[in-house]
C-alpha cells in the first residue's frame, strides 16, 4: 500500500524536483527493494512491474527529463546511468541473454524525474511506430561521453524536425546475445503511436 501511494505521488507533475532531491539525499528511506546503489544512481525493482525482471534506474540528482539530461550540466549522468546498466548486467544473470532499457519522454513520461526501465522478455522496437530512428551501438562497444552526447543530441534534432516531445517518445536500448560472444545492440528512438506488431 505504501509503495502504491509513493508511486502515485511521484506521478504528480510538480513533484519532479522533490523526487530528484529525495533520491539524492534520502534514498535510504524509499520503500523499494534495491538492486544497485552508488553515490550517483540507484536501481530498484519496480513497485508495480509491467515486465519480467522490471527494475528502475534513477540518477541521484533532480533531472526532469531527457532534454535536461542532454544539457552540458547533466550529460555525465547519462554515461553514469549506462555504466550502472553494465554493472547490473554483470551481477544479474537474468539480463545476460537479452534486455531492454527504456526512458520515456514528452507526453509519454509519467514521472517528472528522468529514469530508465530495464527489463527482459519484451520487444519494444519491432512494433511499427509512427516514427522510428536507429542509432547503432558504438563501434568500440565503449560508453564514451561523445557517444552519449550524440544519442541525446539526436533527440533534440528529431524534436525540432518531427515534434517527438509533443507526440511522446521513448529512448530504447535493446541488447540480445546471439551465439558465443556475438551480440546485437543499438539505441532506438520511437515516437508517436504504436501502429501494430
Secondary structure, DSSP 4 states (H G I P E B T S, - for coil): -HHHHHHHHHTSGGGHHHHHHHHHH-GGGS-S-EEEE-SSEEEEE-TT-SSEEEEEEEESS---SHHHHTSTTTHHHHHHHHHHHHHHHHH-GGGSSEEEEEEEEGGG--SSS-EEEEEES--STTSEEEEEEEEEPPTT----HHHHHHHHHHHHHHHHHH-HHHH-EEEEEEEEE-STT-EEEEEEEEEEEEEE-
